[in-house]
Amino acid sequence: MTFVIEHFFLNQLGKTQVSSVITQSHRVLKTYFILRTYLPINMGRIEKRGVFLKKLKLVGILLILGLLLSPIIYSRFTEMRFQAQIRNQYKKVQTHLPQILIDLHDLDQNPLFNPKNTLKDATDFMDQNLSWQGIEPEVNDKNRPLLNLFNKHPEWDKNPQNLQSLYNDPQIKNINVDWVEQLSQFDQWNYFRSQKIQNQLKSVKYKNRLDRFVTIAELPMPSLNELRMSGIVYFLKQIKNNQIDEEKSVIAKIAQLSHSSETLVGRFFAAQLLLDEIYLDENFKFLNLKTIAREKIESYKRVTWAWQGLNRLSFFHKIPKELNAYMKKGTGFCSTHIESPHSLFPVSLFLDTDLFKNRVIFEKDYAERFKESHKFREEAFAACGLKTLEGFLSRIPATDTAPNLNQKTSYTWKNLPYFKRSISLANKSLFYNNYFRLYEKN
């Protein structure tokens, strides 16, 4: 075939021209084979680069979309986690409700302390004899020998030998705690009436959310440790002088006054004093004190802590109606509404409606629940006579003429949709403990 083509070209064009045509043909063919060999490779690279750029563009779009949606996703995640906490707490309520009702009924019918109709308040008297934590000086000079005595005998309430060592310490006779004897003339001790606390509560209704929390968290407290040590020393002196009242010891009297404060710390302090009384009776066997049964004291502690959990839960669930009969003074119900950040922090935080009631799309609307919660607290404050703390339930004023109103205090996150809800729920979760753990021990 090649011969035929060459013969044709020779006859038509001549040798020189034929040679030139053949050379050009070879070049064309060479270029063709080069392109056929390498062009697909380069085209593949170009196609791959195009795919890569498309993928990169898609990733960029997803990142931008993720950044835009992250507040919503984080808010929903936080809310779901918090709701899981709430459901878990409510399950605990349902599980332990029968025993809670048994404890409440028993304590209501047979209270640890029998209050008198005529009440004489020990607040001013206690102020004169106790130091206050949070107010300088935190230890009165007259009580320093008392603290030094107990520092010499650590764990006296756990080790009987240390208790005997404390009892036999000659320093006891030099410590003057005669004022403890006068506590018998009082029936009530509401240390929230103290001027030391009232001075800080006067302006609370003019403060913003965080300042309200700080106010309640930083309120000064009478030194219950000094009161306990004073009572123990007075009791030990009575033993030495054979002056013990077996019907009602001075320890039980201090416990009754602490209980009457209707505070969370007051009730737990009262329980500790009653356990101290049992401990002293067991180690001084000749006393024959009329002590309260240990199981009843534990029951008192359980319901006190359980009310705290029920109070927290009331923000998102209605309290079981079986408990309505015990929402009154003396049952521990009132103690959870006093002096506790667990109670008053959510109240003061959520009264300013920008965190929960004003919602944006995809956020759960809590407006109705907070309306019910606020009503619950108003009724609780009325039932418990908590006039001194009503400022925490008042709305934050919009005027800048109110005294002590610090409107410069601002939180950028509170104005960010979704983030404000997430941070608020996270903050609330920080205070969520297992308030029913004392029932779980049984």
C-alpha positions, 0 to 999 in steps of 0.5 A, spaced: 500 500 500 505 504 501 508 503 494 502 504 491 501 511 494 509 513 493 508 511 486 502 515 485 506 521 488 512 520 484 508 520 478 504 526 480 509 531 484 516 529 483 521 526 488 523 533 492 515 534 493 514 527 495 519 527 500 517 534 503 510 531 503 512 525 507 516 529 512 510 533 514 506 527 514 511 524 519 510 530 523 503 530 523 503 523 525 508 524 531 504 530 533 497 526 533 501 520 537 504 525 542 497 528 543 493 521 544 498 519 549 499 525 553 492 529 552 488 525 556 493 525 562 493 533 562 485 533 561 484 528 567 488 533 571 484 539 569 478 535 571 480 533 577 482 540 579 475 542 577 472 537 582 477 539 587 474 546 586 467 544 587 468 540 593 472 546 596 466 550 594 462 545 597 466 545 604 466 553 604 458 553 603 458 548 609 462 551 614 459 558 613 452 554 614 455 551 620 457 557 623 450 560 621 446 554 624 451 553 630 448 557 635 441 554 633 444 547 634 448 549 640 442 552 643 438 545 642 443 541 644 443 545 651 436 545 651 435 537 650 441 536 655 437 540 660 430 537 659 434 530 660 436 533 667 429 535 668 426 529 666 431 525 671 429 529 677 422 528 676 423 521 675 426 521 682 420 525 685 415 520 682 420 514 685 421 517 692 414 521 693 411 515 697 417 516 702 417 523 702 409 523 704 410 519 709 416 523 712 412 529 711 406 526 715 410 524 721 413 530 722 407 534 721 403 530 726 409 529 731 414 535 730 421 535 732 419 542 735 413 544 738 412 552 737 409 557 742 403 561 740 407 567 743 414 568 740 419 572 743 425 573 737 432 572 739 435 576 733 438 582 737 440 578 743 444 573 738 447 579 735 450 581 741 453 574 743 455 571 736 460 573 730 458 574 723 461 571 717 462 576 712 462 582 717 469 584 719 471 582 724 469 575 723 471 573 730 469 577 736 475 577 741 471 575 747 469 568 743 477 567 741 478 563 747 472 558 745 475 557 738 482 556 741 479 551 746 476 547 740 482 547 736 486 543 741 480 538 741 479 536 734 474 531 732 471 531 739 464 530 736 467 523 732 472 521 737 469 519 744 476 520 747 477 527 744 470 528 747 473 526 754 479 530 753 475 536 752 471 535 758 477 534 762 480 541 759 481 545 765 481 551 760 473 550 760 472 553 767 475 560 764 470 561 758 464 565 760 458 562 756 453 564 761 449 568 756 447 561 753 442 560 759 438 566 757 436 563 751 431 559 754 426 566 754 426 566 747 422 562 742 424 564 735 430 566 732 429 569 725 436 572 723 434 575 717 431 580 721 438 582 723 439 589 721 446 587 719 442 583 713 436 588 712 441 593 710 443 589 704 436 587 702 433 594 702 435 596 695 435 589 692 429 590 688 433 596 684 438 591 682 439 587 676 439 580 675 446 578 677 447 583 683 440 580 686 444 573 686 450 576 689 446 580 694 443 573 696 450 569 696 454 574 700 449 576 705 452 575 712 451 570 716 451 569 724 457 564 726 453 558 727 459 554 729 460 559 735 453 558 737 454 550 737 461 551 741 458 555 746 452 550 747 457 544 748 461 548 753 455 550 757 452 543 757 459 540 759 459 545 765 452 543 767 454 536 767 460 538 772 455 542 776 450 536 776 445 541 773 443 538 767 435 538 765 434 531 762 427 533 759 430 539 755 437 540 754 440 547 752 443 543 746 435 542 744 433 549 746 439 552 741 436 546 736 429 549 736 431 556 735 435 554 729 429 550 726 425 556 727 429 561 723 425 557 717 432 557 713 435 551 709 442 552 713 438 553 720 434 546 719 441 542 718 444 546 723 438 544 728 439 537 726 446 537 727 445 539 734 440 534 735 445 529 733 450 532 738 445 531 743 445 523 742 452 523 742 453 526 748 448 522 751 451 516 749 458 518 752 455 520 758 451 514 760 449 517 767 445 523 763 438 519 761 437 525 756 430 525 753 433 525 746 429 525 739 430 518 735 436 518 730 431 516 724 426 521 726 432 526 725 434 523 718 427 524 716 427 531 718 434 532 714 431 528 708 425 532 707 429 539 708 433 537 702 427 534 698 424 541 698 430 544 695 429 539 689 422 540 689 423 548 689 428 547 683 423 543 679 417 547 680 420 552 674 419 546 669 414 542 672 408 542 677 409 540 684 405 534 685 398 536 688 399 531 694 404 536 697 400 542 697 398 540 704 405 541 707 406 547 703 407 551 710 411 553 715 415 548 719 415 542 714 421 545 711 417 548 705 419 555 707 426 554 708 428 552 701 425 560 699 430 563 704 437 565 703 438 560 698 441 561 691 438 555 688 431 558 689 432 566 689 438 566 683 433 563 678 427 567 680 432 574 679 435 571 673 428 570 669 424 575 672 428 580 666 424 577 661 429 577 655 432 570 657 426 566 656 420 569 655 422 573 649 424 567 644 426 566 637 424 561 632 426 554 634 427 556 641 422 553 646 417 558 649 417 558 657 413 564 658 407 560 661 411 555 665 415 562 668 408 565 669 406 559 673 413 559 677 412 566 679 405 565 681 408 559 685 413 563 688 408 569 690 404 564 694 410 561 697 412 567 700 405 569 702 405 562 706 411 563 709 411 570 711 417 572 707 416 580 706 423 581 707 425 578 701 419 580 696 424 585 693 427 578 689 420 577 686 419 584 684 421 586 676 427 590 675 425 597 674 426 601 667 428 607 670 435 610 672 433 614 678 432 608 682 437 608 688 443 603 687 441 601 680 447 599 676 444 600 669 452 600 666 452 592 668 451 589 661 452 582 658 453 582 651 451 575 651 444 576 653 442 580 647 445 574 642 439 570 640 440 562 642 446 563 645 443 567 651 438 561 652 444 556 652 448 560 657 442 561 661 441 553 661 448 552 662 448 556 668 442 553 671 445 546 670 451 548 674 446 549 680 442 542 679 444 537 684 441 530 686 437 533 692 433 526 693 440 523 694 438 522 702 432 517 700 437 513 695 441 511 701 435 508 704 
